[in-house]
Amino acid sequence: MQTKVLDLKSKSKAILFQTKQSHFLQNWWSRDTYERFQEKNKCFIDHYNNYTFPLLGEIPNYNGPIGVNGRKTLGENIAGKICVKNE
């Protein structure tokens, strides 16, 4: 079974689906489960948005970010928190 993540932004459909042998997508998360998952994601995003590296601001002519974008690093942050290794 292969897992696919689709962002349908629909109130009537869950976001995570799995394909079966027939290759049709089957909804396997309830709306409530998805909403709770999003709440947990928001906690991770907010937490990592607070990580900053002030020394970067002291580099002459540096105009880049001095902090972490929690939304862009969400997958890595969750994996790191639960110690998932990609080998």
C-alpha positions as CSV (number, residue, x, y, z in Angstrom):
1,M,0.0,0.0,0.0
2,Q,1.3,3.4,-0.9
3,T,0.6,6.5,1.1
4,K,-0.1,9.8,-0.6
5,V,-0.6,13.3,0.9
6,L,-3.1,15.4,-0.9
7,D,-4.1,18.9,0.1
8,L,-7.7,19.1,-0.9
9,K,-8.7,21.9,1.5
10,S,-12.2,20.4,1.6
11,K,-14.3,20.1,4.7
12,S,-15.9,16.9,3.6
13,K,-12.7,15.0,2.7
14,A,-9.7,13.9,4.7
15,I,-6.3,14.8,3.5
16,L,-4.4,11.5,3.8
17,F,-5.3,8.6,1.6
18,Q,-3.9,5.2,0.7
19,T,-4.0,3.5,-2.6
20,K,-5.2,-0.1,-2.6
21,Q,-4.6,-2.7,-5.3
22,S,-7.3,-1.1,-7.4
23,H,-5.3,2.2,-7.3
24,F,-8.3,4.2,-6.1
25,L,-7.7,6.6,-3.2
26,Q,-9.5,5.7,0.0
27,N,-10.1,8.2,2.8
28,W,-8.7,6.8,6.0
29,W,-8.7,9.9,8.3
30,S,-11.8,11.4,9.8
31,R,-12.2,15.2,9.7
32,D,-11.7,15.4,13.5
33,T,-8.4,13.4,13.2
34,Y,-7.2,15.7,10.4
35,E,-8.0,18.8,12.5
36,R,-6.2,17.5,15.5
37,F,-3.2,16.6,13.3
38,Q,-3.2,20.2,12.0
39,E,-3.3,21.6,15.6
40,K,-0.2,19.5,16.5
41,N,1.5,20.7,13.3
42,K,0.8,24.3,14.4
43,C,2.6,23.6,17.7
44,F,5.7,22.4,15.8
45,I,5.6,25.3,13.4
46,D,5.2,27.9,16.3
47,H,8.0,26.2,18.3
48,Y,10.5,26.2,15.5
49,N,9.6,29.7,14.3
50,N,11.1,30.8,17.6
51,Y,14.5,29.4,16.7
52,T,16.8,32.3,15.8
53,F,20.5,32.7,15.1
54,P,21.4,36.3,16.1
55,L,25.0,35.9,15.0
56,L,23.8,35.8,11.4
57,G,22.7,39.4,11.8
58,E,26.2,40.4,12.7
59,I,27.7,39.1,9.4
60,P,28.5,42.2,7.2
61,N,26.2,42.4,4.1
62,Y,24.1,39.4,5.2
63,N,20.5,40.0,4.2
64,G,19.1,36.5,4.7
65,P,16.9,35.1,7.4
66,I,18.2,34.8,10.9
67,G,15.6,32.2,12.0
68,V,14.0,29.0,11.1
69,N,10.8,28.8,9.0
70,G,8.8,26.3,11.0
71,R,6.4,25.6,8.1
72,K,9.2,24.9,5.6
73,T,11.0,22.6,8.0
74,L,7.9,20.9,9.5
75,G,8.6,17.4,8.1
76,E,12.2,17.5,9.3
77,N,11.2,18.8,12.7
78,I,8.6,16.1,13.3
79,A,11.0,13.4,12.2
80,G,13.8,14.8,14.3
81,K,11.6,15.0,17.4
82,I,10.6,11.3,17.1
83,C,14.1,10.3,16.0
84,V,13.2,9.0,12.5
85,K,16.3,8.2,10.5
86,N,16.5,8.2,6.7
87,E,19.1,5.7,5.7
